[in-house]
Amino acid sequence: MKKGKRVLVIGSGGREHALAWALARAAEVEIVYVAPGNGGTSWPPFPGDRELQPRAPARSVPIPPDDLQALIAFAREQAIDLTVVGPEAPLARGIVDAFQAAGLRIFGPTRAAARIETSKAFAKALMRACSVPTPDYAVFHNLEEARAYLRAHPGPVVVKASGLAGGKGAFVCESAEEAEEALYRLMGERVFGEAGDTVIIEERLYGSELSLLALSDGRTAMPLLPARDHKRLMDGDRGPNTGGMGAYAPVPEVGPEAIEQAVRQILMPVLDAMARQGTPFVGVLYAGLMWTASGPFVLEFNARFGDPEAQAILPLLETDLLGALEACLAGRLEDLNLRWRPGACVTVVLASPGYPGSVPEGLPISGLDDAAAQEGVLIFHAGTRWEGTRLVTAGGRVLSVSAIGPDLGEAAARAYAAVERIHFEGMCFRRDIGRASVRSL
């Protein structure tokens, strides 16, 4: 007989580990399953009420995120009360539509609503239609036409794949030569496959980047703490784009007035427009913003929790995550009051040598127990797996080391103190997460 609610998290990264951890802290939850999970997403129930400890157990389930029928069968067999989708690819495949058709409760936008992430061309047209500030742009389906546009519009631009490219499909170009090379990689070499069939060329803006995630029930936007993600591989925002090398929350210079402005000028017009189109957005709407001297501009929208933003935001959430997600599904988000732990959280991503290109696997990982024992530290697995009794690397981004502190400086100090205790061959990470100062907004 069930003792509480059973939850299924879809995905295998650090974001999914953080979601499972947060959901397992809810008093109503009996068990959390993670499909397919990773080396860190199985744990026993923890006795007592130790701070930062999940209460309910978790278990990895070897079902890939794209096997929708197997996931539906598992949810039925295990009487899953709620499924939570982590990554974007299952949303693009219509996992929410499939679960809903099967009579199963699932948190995330439908395939039609997820187009705000899966098609940058769609998102740009939507923003233009509802007067949401976004960089000027042009859309191309043909390489030669895109090249001709570049020749007619010299200057710094950003070249983007319209489709899903794992967070690596945007190229910030300083020169026409760099822009031409980016175009050829996307449309000529097709490094991201069909994601580059349609390409966006947009003006380059300058300012401070900000990740603003909000829960939505289709009618209401409830912002989470603002976060800042670091996409470039190396310190000082140098090197190639990655899926994210670290994040921190909140962003000290972003006050309530700035968040209110972004909700009013950006999130609500988009949610209202999607509802009018018959595709209401229920899930997490993530606006990647550039805050300029003229105010906020949208660089992109995502349709789910960010990675690594989730690993920096969720540890600060005091409100029951399960209850918050269920409020979205029930259409009563406006009645919810989100409570946050005081202080800050800094997340540092540890990556394999060669990332974001091809990486070796099977490198032994050591020092996790010592690192996790440090004050305020949480370790979320991503590219890990067990080989017998050894934990080894199994991907590009291997671990997210998150640390809570009374302020941003102390949180960063705790995170890096934990990082220094972890080792695997060729481990790379940025040393400036949460440490770089930016101008006030």
Residue pairs with C-beta under 8 A, 6 or more apart in sequence:
2 30
2 79
3 30
4 28
4 29
4 30
4 56
5 26
5 28
5 29
5 30
5 81
5 82
5 322
6 29
6 30
6 31
6 32
6 33
6 78
6 79
6 80
6 81
7 23
7 29
7 31
7 32
7 33
7 80
7 81
7 82
7 83
7 84
7 322
8 32
8 33
8 34
8 35
8 61
8 71
8 74
8 75
8 78
8 80
8 82
8 83
8 84
9 16
9 19
9 20
9 23
9 32
9 33
9 34
9 35
9 41
9 83
9 84
9 86
10 16
10 35
10 65
10 71
10 83
10 84
10 85
10 86
10 87
10 90
10 95
11 19
11 34
11 35
11 65
11 85
11 86
11 87
11 90
12 34
12 36
12 37
12 38
12 41
12 65
12 382
13 38
13 86
13 87
13 307
13 382
13 383
13 397
14 307
14 308
14 310
14 311
14 349
14 380
14 381
14 382
14 397
14 399
14 400
15 86
15 87
15 305
15 306
15 307
15 308
15 310
15 311
15 380
16 34
16 37
16 38
16 41
16 86
16 87
17 34
17 37
17 38
17 40
17 41
17 311
17 380
17 381
17 382
17 400
18 310
18 311
18 314
18 315
18 380
18 400
18 402
19 84
19 86
19 305
19 310
19 314
19 321
20 32
20 34
20 37
20 41
20 54
20 58
21 54
21 58
21 314
21 378
21 380
22 314
22 315
22 317
22 321
23 29
23 32
23 56
23 84
23 321
23 322
24 32
24 54
24 55
24 56
24 57
24 58
25 53
25 54
25 55
25 56
25 320
25 321
26 55
26 56
26 320
26 321
26 322
26 323
27 55
27 320
28 320
28 322
28 323
29 55
29 56
29 322
30 56
31 56
31 57
31 58
31 59
32 54
32 56
32 57
32 58
32 59
33 58
33 59
33 60
33 61
33 74
33 78
33 80
34 41
34 42
34 58
34 59
34 60
34 61
35 60
35 61
35 62
35 63
35 64
35 65
35 71
35 74
36 60
36 61
36 62
36 63
36 64
36 65
37 59
37 60
37 61
38 60
38 381
38 382
38 383
38 384
38 385
38 394
39 381
39 384
39 385
39 386
39 391
39 392
39 394
40 379
40 380
40 381
40 384
41 58
41 59
41 60
41 381
42 58
42 59
42 60
43 54
43 57
43 58
44 57
45 55
45 56
45 57
46 53
46 54
46 55
49 55
52 315
52 376
52 378
52 404
61 74
63 70
63 71
63 74
64 70
65 71
65 87
65 89
65 90
65 95
66 89
66 90
66 93
68 90
68 93
68 94
68 95
68 98
69 98
71 83
71 95
71 99
72 98
72 99
72 102
72 104
74 80
75 83
75 99
75 102
75 104
76 102
76 104
80 104
81 105
82 105
82 106
82 107
82 322
82 325
82 326
82 329
83 99
83 104
83 105
83 106
83 107
84 106
84 107
84 108
84 325
85 91
85 95
85 96
85 106
85 107
85 108
85 283
85 304
86 304
86 305
86 307
87 304
87 307
88 114
88 117
88 118
88 164
88 302
88 303
88 304
89 164
91 108
91 109
91 111
91 114
91 117
91 118
91 303
91 304
92 111
92 114
92 117
92 118
92 164
93 111
94 110
94 111
95 106
95 108
96 106
96 108
96 109
96 110
96 111
96 114
97 110
97 111
99 105
99 106
100 106
100 110
105 329
107 282
107 283
107 325
107 328
107 329
108 114
108 282
108 283
108 303
108 304
109 116
109 281
109 282
109 283
109 303
110 279
110 282
112 279
113 274
113 279
113 280
113 281
113 282
113 283
113 303
114 303
115 122
115 123
115 279
116 122
116 123
116 126
116 270
116 274
116 281
116 285
116 301
116 303
117 123
117 164
117 300
117 301
117 302
117 303
117 304
118 163
118 164
118 303
119 162
119 163
119 198
120 160
120 161
120 162
120 163
120 198
120 200
120 300
121 139
121 162
121 198
121 200
123 300
123 301
124 134
124 137
124 139
124 200
124 202
126 132
126 270
126 273
126 274
127 133
127 134
127 270
127 298
128 134
129 273
130 269
130 270
130 272
130 273
131 269
132 265
132 266
132 269
132 270
132 298
133 265
133 266
133 294
133 295
133 296
133 297
133 298
134 202
134 297
134 298
134 299
135 158
135 202
135 203
135 204
135 205
135 290
135 297
135 299
136 202
136 203
137 200
137 201
137 202
137 203
138 149
138 200
138 201
138 202
139 162
139 198
139 199
139 200
140 146
140 149
140 187
140 198
140 199
140 200
140 201
141 197
141 198
141 199
142 187
143 183
143 184
143 187
143 188
146 183
146 187
146 199
146 201
147 180
147 183
149 201
150 157
150 176
150 179
150 180
150 183
150 201
151 176
153 201
154 176
155 203
155 204
156 172
156 173
156 174
156 175
156 204
157 173
157 179
157 201
157 202
157 203
157 204
158 170
158 171
158 172
158 173
158 200
158 201
158 202
158 203
158 204
159 170
159 171
159 173
159 179
159 182
159 183
159 186
159 199
159 200
159 201
160 169
160 170
160 171
160 199
160 200
160 201
160 202
160 300
161 169
161 170
161 186
161 192
161 195
161 196
161 198
161 199
161 200
162 195
162 196
162 197
162 198
162 199
162 200
163 169
163 192
163 194
163 195
163 196
163 197
163 198
164 195
165 192
165 195
165 196
166 192
166 243
167 231
167 241
167 242
167 243
167 244
168 192
168 240
168 241
168 242
168 243
168 356
169 186
169 192
169 195
169 196
170 241
170 300
171 178
171 179
171 182
171 185
171 186
171 241
172 204
172 241
173 179
173 182
173 204
179 201
183 199
185 191
185 196
186 192
186 195
186 196
186 199
187 196
187 197
187 199
190 196
205 290
205 292
205 297
205 299
206 290
206 292
207 290
207 291
207 292
207 293
207 297
208 228
208 253
208 290
208 291
208 438
208 439
208 441
209 228
209 229
209 288
209 289
209 290
209 291
209 299
210 226
210 227
210 228
210 251
210 254
210 288
210 289
210 290
210 291
210 296
210 441
211 226
211 227
211 228
211 229
211 247
211 286
211 287
211 288
211 289
211 306
211 309
212 223
212 224
212 226
212 227
212 259
212 262
212 266
212 267
212 286
212 287
212 289
213 223
213 224
213 227
213 284
213 285
213 286
213 287
213 305
213 306
213 309
213 313
214 221
214 222
214 223
214 224
214 263
214 267
214 284
214 285
214 286
214 287
215 221
215 222
215 224
215 283
215 284
215 324
215 325
215 327
215 328
215 333
215 336
216 222
216 267
216 271
216 281
216 282
216 283
216 284
216 285
216 328
216 333
217 282
217 327
217 328
217 329
217 330
217 331
217 332
217 333
217 334
218 271
218 274
218 275
218 280
218 281
218 282
218 331
219 271
219 275
219 280
219 331
219 333
219 334
220 271
220 333
220 334
221 263
221 267
221 268
221 271
221 285
222 333
222 336
222 338
223 259
223 262
223 263
223 267
224 313
224 317
224 338
225 249
225 250
225 313
225 316
225 340
226 249
226 250
226 251
226 254
226 258
226 259
227 247
227 248
227 249
227 250
227 251
227 306
227 309
227 312
227 313
228 247
228 248
228 249
228 251
229 244
229 246
229 247
229 306
229 308
229 309
230 237
230 244
230 245
230 246
230 247
230 430
230 432
230 433
231 237
231 241
231 242
231 243
231 244
231 245
232 238
232 239
232 240
232 241
232 242
232 245
233 239
233 240
233 241
233 242
233 245
233 351
233 355
233 356
233 428
233 430
234 430
235 430
235 431
235 432
236 432
236 436
240 356
241 356
242 351
242 355
242 356
242 396
242 397
243 307
243 356
243 396
243 397
244 306
244 307
244 308
244 309
244 349
244 397
245 308
245 348
245 349
245 351
245 429
245 430
245 433
246 308
246 346
246 347
246 348
246 349
246 429
246 430
246 433
246 434
247 306
247 308
247 309
247 311
247 312
247 346
247 347
247 433
248 312
248 344
248 345
248 346
248 347
248 408
248 411
248 412
248 433
248 434
249 309
249 312
249 313
249 316
249 344
249 345
250 316
250 344
252 344
252 408
253 438
253 439
253 440
253 441
254 291
254 441
255 441
258 291
258 296
258 441
261 295
261 296
262 287
262 289
262 296
265 295
265 296
266 287
266 289
266 296
266 298
267 285
267 287
270 281
270 285
270 301
271 280
271 281
271 285
274 280
274 281
275 281
281 303
282 328
282 329
283 303
283 304
283 328
284 302
284 303
284 304
284 305
285 301
285 302
285 303
286 301
286 302
286 303
286 304
286 305
286 306
286 309
287 298
287 301
288 298
288 299
288 300
288 301
288 302
289 296
289 297
289 298
289 299
290 296
290 297
290 299
291 297
291 441
307 382
308 347
308 349
308 400
311 347
311 378
311 380
311 400
311 402
312 345
312 346
312 347
312 402
313 345
314 321
315 341
315 345
315 378
315 402
315 404
316 340
316 341
316 343
316 344
316 345
316 404
317 324
317 338
317 339
317 340
317 341
318 339
318 340
318 341
319 336
319 337
319 338
319 339
319 340
323 336
324 336
324 338
327 333
327 335
327 336
341 404
342 406
343 404
343 405
343 406
343 407
343 410
343 411
344 404
344 405
344 406
344 407
344 408
344 410
344 411
344 434
345 402
345 403
345 404
345 405
345 411
346 402
346 403
346 405
346 408
346 411
346 412
346 414
346 415
346 433
346 434
347 400
347 401
347 402
347 403
347 415
347 433
348 400
348 401
348 402
348 415
348 416
348 419
348 429
348 430
348 433
349 382
349 397
349 399
349 400
349 401
349 429
349 430
350 397
350 398
350 399
350 400
350 401
350 419
350 422
350 424
350 427
350 428
350 429
351 359
351 396
351 397
351 398
351 427
351 428
351 429
352 359
352 360
352 361
352 363
352 383
352 393
352 395
352 396
352 397
352 398
352 424
352 426
352 427
352 428
353 359
353 360
353 425
353 426
353 427
353 428
354 360
354 396
354 426
355 396
355 397
355 428
356 396
359 393
359 395
359 396
360 393
360 426
361 383
361 392
361 393
361 394
361 395
362 387
362 392
362 393
362 394
363 392
363 393
363 424
363 425
363 426
364 390
364 391
364 392
364 424
364 425
365 384
365 391
365 392
365 393
365 398
365 399
365 422
365 423
365 424
366 422
366 423
366 424
367 421
367 422
367 423
368 379
368 391
368 399
368 422
370 421
371 377
371 379
371 401
371 418
371 419
371 421
371 422
372 378
372 379
372 418
374 403
374 414
374 417
374 418
374 421
375 414
376 403
376 404
376 405
376 411
376 414
377 401
377 402
377 403
377 414
377 415
377 418
378 401
378 402
378 403
378 404
379 399
379 400
379 401
379 402
379 418
380 399
380 400
380 402
381 398
381 399
381 400
382 395
382 397
382 398
382 399
382 400
383 393
383 394
383 395
383 396
383 397
383 398
383 399
384 391
384 392
384 393
384 394
384 395
384 398
384 399
385 391
385 392
385 394
386 392
392 424
393 424
398 424
398 427
399 422
401 415
401 418
401 419
401 422
402 415
403 411
403 412
403 414
403 415
403 418
404 411
404 414
405 411
405 412
405 413
405 414
408 434
409 434
409 435
411 434
412 433
412 434
412 435
415 433
415 434
416 431
419 429
